[in-house]
Amino acid sequence: MSENLFDFDQNPNLPTTDYDIAVRQSIPGYEAMLTMLTALFQLYLMDDAHILVVGAGGGNEISALSQTHSTWQFTGVDPSEKCWQWLNPRLNL
């Protein structure tokens, strides 16, 4: 079994505050994906949906979806303590 050398808290390859920029630069069509995800969720989910976001990272998905549908509830999980410290003020947690 190989050791995971990437640890966002102990050995990040970028500052936590740059995560939002880096994710958009490294994933082609990221904004389009968020738009499509929002459209699909509006079509298939009920008004009282509770959405689990695994790897909540910078909170982009939660932010985009919550702006569209204020009655949805979200639970975000991420193993990075630094991400949570940065994310909480962004989402008013």
C-alpha positions as CSV (number, residue, x, y, z in Angstrom):
1,M,0.0,0.0,0.0
2,S,1.5,3.4,-1.0
3,E,1.6,6.4,1.3
4,N,-0.5,9.3,0.3
5,L,2.0,12.2,-0.1
6,F,-0.6,14.9,-0.5
7,D,-2.0,16.4,2.7
8,F,-3.8,19.7,2.2
9,D,-3.2,20.7,5.8
10,Q,0.4,19.6,6.4
11,N,2.0,19.8,2.9
12,P,-0.3,21.8,0.5
13,N,0.8,22.5,-3.0
14,L,-1.0,25.9,-2.8
15,P,-2.3,28.2,-0.1
16,T,-5.8,27.5,1.1
17,T,-7.0,30.9,-0.1
18,D,-5.9,30.0,-3.7
19,Y,-8.0,26.9,-3.8
20,D,-11.0,28.7,-5.4
21,I,-8.8,30.0,-8.2
22,A,-6.9,26.7,-8.7
23,V,-10.0,24.5,-9.0
24,R,-11.4,26.7,-11.8
25,Q,-8.1,26.7,-13.6
26,S,-7.5,22.9,-13.3
27,I,-10.9,21.6,-14.2
28,P,-12.1,22.6,-17.7
29,G,-15.7,23.6,-17.7
30,Y,-16.0,23.9,-13.9
31,E,-18.5,26.8,-14.0
32,A,-20.5,24.9,-16.7
33,M,-20.5,21.9,-14.4
34,L,-21.9,23.9,-11.5
35,T,-24.6,25.3,-13.8
36,M,-25.6,21.8,-15.1
37,L,-25.6,20.4,-11.5
38,T,-27.9,23.2,-10.4
39,A,-30.3,22.6,-13.3
40,L,-30.4,18.9,-12.7
41,F,-31.0,19.3,-9.0
42,Q,-33.8,21.8,-9.6
43,L,-35.4,19.3,-12.0
44,Y,-35.1,16.2,-9.8
45,L,-34.9,17.3,-6.1
46,M,-37.8,18.3,-3.9
47,D,-38.0,21.6,-2.1
48,D,-37.0,20.0,1.2
49,A,-33.9,18.2,-0.2
50,H,-30.9,17.6,2.0
51,I,-27.7,17.3,0.0
52,L,-24.5,15.7,1.2
53,V,-21.4,17.3,-0.4
54,V,-18.3,15.1,0.1
55,G,-15.1,16.9,-0.4
56,A,-16.7,20.3,0.2
57,G,-13.3,22.0,-0.2
58,G,-13.9,25.7,-0.9
59,G,-17.7,25.4,-0.7
60,N,-18.3,26.3,-4.3
61,E,-21.0,23.7,-4.8
62,I,-22.8,24.6,-1.6
63,S,-22.6,28.3,-2.5
64,A,-23.9,27.8,-6.0
65,L,-26.7,25.5,-5.1
66,S,-27.9,27.4,-2.0
67,Q,-28.2,30.6,-4.1
68,T,-30.6,28.8,-6.4
69,H,-32.8,27.1,-3.9
70,S,-32.9,28.6,-0.4
71,T,-35.0,25.7,1.1
72,W,-32.4,23.0,0.4
73,Q,-30.2,21.9,3.3
74,F,-26.6,21.0,3.0
75,T,-24.1,18.9,4.9
76,G,-20.5,19.3,3.8
77,V,-17.6,17.1,4.7
78,D,-13.9,17.6,4.0
79,P,-10.9,16.1,5.8
80,S,-9.0,19.4,5.7
81,E,-9.1,21.6,8.8
82,K,-7.6,24.5,6.8
83,C,-10.4,24.3,4.3
84,W,-13.1,24.4,7.0
85,Q,-11.4,27.4,8.7
86,W,-11.5,29.2,5.3
87,L,-14.9,27.9,4.3
88,N,-16.9,28.8,7.5
89,P,-16.8,32.6,7.0
90,R,-17.5,32.2,3.2
91,L,-20.8,30.4,3.9
92,N,-21.7,32.1,7.1
93,L,-21.4,28.9,9.1
